Amino acid sequence: MPPAPIVLLESDYETLEEAIAAKDVQTAQLDAQGIPFKQTTLYRLTDNCRVFLIPPIDPELESDEPSRGSSKPRTRRTSPQRRRERNQQVDYR
């Protein structure tokens, strides 16, 4: 089981540089342990402070995800009535 996500709030530090340094330390520790992770920076709406989210990636879940791409192009389905109307020939004489 992967470790829990790491959440760091900019407001917990004196300066933005300290918050970024703390995030970098956390990601370096995960790297050193060989734990794959993603980094996301969110912004809290109430005060526009950064929220650094570092969720570890579970390799088992990554491999089980279905591919999102489709080799078959999408076609628009139409009702039989519309197909008949479209296929009728119009005589403009």
C-alpha positions as CSV (number, residue, x, y, z in Angstrom):
1,M,0.0,0.0,0.0
2,P,1.5,3.4,-1.0
3,P,1.9,6.1,1.7
4,A,-0.8,8.7,2.2
5,P,-0.7,11.9,0.0
6,I,1.4,14.8,1.3
7,V,-0.3,18.2,1.6
8,L,1.7,21.3,2.3
9,L,0.0,24.7,2.8
10,E,1.8,27.9,1.9
11,S,0.2,29.6,4.9
12,D,2.0,27.2,7.3
13,Y,5.3,28.8,6.4
14,E,6.7,32.3,6.8
15,T,7.5,32.8,3.1
16,L,6.7,31.2,-0.2
17,E,10.3,30.2,-0.6
18,E,10.2,28.2,2.7
19,A,7.0,26.4,1.5
20,I,8.6,25.5,-1.8
21,A,11.7,24.3,0.0
22,A,9.6,22.1,2.2
23,K,7.9,20.7,-0.9
24,D,11.2,20.0,-2.5
25,V,12.4,18.2,0.6
26,Q,9.3,15.9,0.6
27,T,9.7,15.1,-3.1
28,A,13.4,14.4,-2.6
29,Q,12.5,11.9,0.2
30,L,10.0,10.1,-2.0
31,D,12.6,10.0,-4.8
32,A,15.2,8.5,-2.4
33,Q,12.7,5.9,-1.3
34,G,11.9,5.0,-4.9
35,I,8.2,5.9,-4.5
36,P,6.6,7.3,-7.7
37,F,4.5,10.4,-7.2
38,K,2.8,13.3,-8.9
39,Q,3.0,17.0,-7.9
40,T,0.1,19.4,-8.2
41,T,-0.1,23.0,-7.0
42,L,-3.6,24.1,-6.2
43,Y,-4.8,27.5,-4.9
44,R,-7.1,27.9,-1.9
45,L,-10.0,30.2,-2.9
46,T,-10.4,31.9,0.4
47,D,-7.0,33.5,0.5
48,N,-5.3,32.4,-2.8
49,C,-2.5,30.6,-0.9
50,R,-0.8,27.7,-2.6
51,V,-1.6,24.1,-1.6
52,F,1.1,21.7,-2.7
53,L,-0.4,18.2,-3.2
54,I,2.0,15.2,-3.6
55,P,0.1,12.0,-4.0
56,P,2.1,8.8,-4.4
57,I,1.2,6.7,-7.4
58,D,0.3,3.1,-6.9
59,P,1.9,1.2,-9.9
60,E,-0.8,-1.5,-9.7
61,L,-3.6,1.0,-10.3
62,E,-1.7,2.8,-13.1
63,S,-1.4,-0.5,-15.1
64,D,-5.1,-1.4,-14.5
65,E,-6.4,1.9,-16.0
66,P,-8.0,1.3,-19.4
67,S,-6.5,3.2,-22.3
68,R,-8.4,6.4,-23.1
69,G,-7.7,6.5,-26.8
70,S,-10.0,4.7,-29.2
71,S,-8.9,3.3,-32.5
72,K,-12.4,3.6,-33.9
73,P,-13.7,7.1,-34.9
74,R,-16.9,8.2,-33.3
75,T,-19.9,8.5,-35.5
76,R,-23.1,10.4,-34.8
77,R,-26.1,8.2,-34.5
78,T,-29.3,9.3,-36.2
79,S,-32.8,8.0,-35.9
80,P,-34.2,5.9,-38.8
81,Q,-36.6,8.7,-39.7
82,R,-33.8,11.2,-40.2
83,R,-31.9,8.7,-42.3
84,R,-34.9,8.3,-44.6
85,E,-35.3,12.0,-44.9
86,R,-31.6,12.5,-45.7
87,N,-31.7,9.7,-48.3
88,Q,-34.8,10.9,-50.2
89,Q,-34.0,12.5,-53.5
90,V,-35.4,16.0,-54.1
91,D,-36.7,16.9,-57.5
92,Y,-36.1,20.6,-58.2
93,R,-37.9,20.9,-61.5
